Amino acid sequence: MRSKAPKIKWIFIICSAIILTLAACNKPTSNPIPDPIRKQVNDMTISEKVGQMLMVGIDGDIVVSGSTSFIQNNHIGGVIINGYNVKSPSQLLQLNNQFKKINSQENKNPSLPFNR
């Protein structure tokens, strides 16, 4: 009968080599690649982070000044556009463009997602 010790020895050596190889792959590099999204999030205030998690709806089919100031002052992350907000394709385009304009004014957070 052959001893099982040599097989166990080789299995141990192979498993050790795999573990060491995987551990070496996880080491951080000396010059990590900068992550612009992480930097942007780290630069945001708590108020801005909370606002970015909120989505709001509007009552009508146009953006009124109260909605504009609310979105800007609270750093709102998204606007829900419902069926009653849409009268025609051209009006929907105008509504979207109004939200884009609001978002581009004094908003350092680049996106204002829409949900329909």
N, C-alpha and C positions, 0 to 999 in steps of 0.2 A: 504494500500500500504506500501510496505517495503521501507526503505530508502536505497539509493545506497551508502551512506557514508561508511558502513562497508566493502563493496566489494572494493571500491577505496582504503581504508586503507590497506587491505590485499595485493592488487596489489602493492601499494607503498612499503610496507614492503618487499615483495618478490623481487621486482626489486632492492631495496636498498641492500638487502643481496647478490644478484647476482653481482652487481657492486662492492661491497666491496670485495667479494671473488676474482673477476677477478683482481682488483687493487692489492690485496695482492700477487697474483701469479706473478706479473710483477716486484716485488722488486728485486734489485740485491742482490746476496748473498755476505756475508762478505769475502768469499774466492772464487773469480771467477775462473773458470777453464781456464788455460792458452790456448790460441789458437796459435799453432805453425805457422799456415799459416799467420795469422794477424801479428805476430812478424816478420816473414820473409819479408812480404811486407813492413812493417814499417821500416825495416833495409835497404831496397833497396834505391838507389839514384834515382833521377828523370830520369836520363839517362837509368838506368836499367829498370825502370817501363815502359818507352816509348818503349824501345827495346823489352820487353816481349810482347807488343801488336802488334809487327810487324811480318809478315810472308813474307818470300822471296822465290824466285825460283832460280834454278841454270840452266845454259845453257846446260851442257853436262850430261854425264852419270857417271862422277867421280867428286870427290871433289878436286878442285885445291887449292893451298896454299892461293890465293887471297880470295876465298870463306871462307876458314877457318878463316883467320884473320878478315874478315868482320863480320862473325857470332859472333866471340868471342869479338871483340872490340865494337860492337854495341849491344851486349846482345840480339840477335835476339831470339824471342820466338817460331818461327816455320819455317819449310821449306815445301814448296809445291813441291811435286814430281809429275811431269806430265808424260804422256805417253811416250814422247820423251826422258825422263830421264831413262826409263827402257828398257833394252835389253833382260834380262832373269831373272828368279826368283833368281838365285844365285847372279847375279849382283845387283839386288835390295836389297838383304840381305846385301851384302858388302857395298852398298851405305848407308843403314840404320845404319850399324855398324860404318861407318865412322862418321856419324852425332852424334851418341851416344858418340863416342870417343871425338869429338870436344866439345860436351856439357859437358863432365865430366872434361875437362881440364879448370881449373881456372873459372868455372862457379858455383856460389853459388846458382843459380836457378835450381832446379832439373829436370825440364822437357823441352823437345824440341819436341812439338807435330808435327806430320806429317799429311799432307792432300794429298789425292791421287785423 
